[in-house]
């Protein structure tokens, strides 16, 4: 049987239910044997450093425990310096062989800047792309970059080839981002429990972050002084 593998790239700082629920639906919709969350290195000059690479992986492990088809691929964090998706996909392709169906998954917000990624045209020779509509972010219809528009116009209804196709999928919307969650953790830390907004932020945290991950964030005092708007 041909292997069908999904790769979900991102920072996962921290992982949230928008990622997890989308991944579970994608396993079903794309008939994947396994979907790998592949955390990337944070840019060294990122203006808001959050959790360390090791902590992001530990949070992913906690969030995905018991979900056999959802796994973590931490190859980008093991490499020195910045790593590029195309290099990771090259390695994955050579490990799985030419016949495996590989689907690289990204939200519309990430897809909107795909043309700025290193050797982005090579991505489609290594994998298929699944572009998922992300609630509250740019929609596929709003993407104006000509090369990306052209790719979207060639979308296929189902992924069958090992690489080269793009599919667009509209999943159940989850209006949440890691940015909003980092701000929520920091707000709660700075403003305590007896504040209406802190209570609302706390509710967001518990709604969107798996309980073992919330516990981990508290134990490791993560996102305490995070200041940014969302
Ligand atoms: P940040 O707010 O720090 O940018 P994020 O919530 O966008 O983080 P990432 O780790 O950057 O999370 O996202 C990884 C991938 O998951 C990206 O392709 C992104 O488009 C997608 N994604 C993130 N949040 C959602 C969501 N709520 N629904 C669907 N896809 C999502």
Boltz pocket constraint, residues with backbone or C-beta under 6 A from the ligand:
constraints:
  - pocket:
      binder: B
      contacts: [[A, 8], [A, 9], [A, 10], [A, 11], [A, 12], [A, 13], [A, 14], [A, 18], [A, 19], [A, 22], [A, 105], [A, 106], [A, 107], [A, 108], [A, 109], [A, 110], [A, 132], [A, 133], [A, 134], [A, 135], [A, 172], [A, 173], [A, 174], [A, 175], [A, 176], [A, 177], [A, 178], [A, 179], [A, 180]]
      max_distance: 6.0
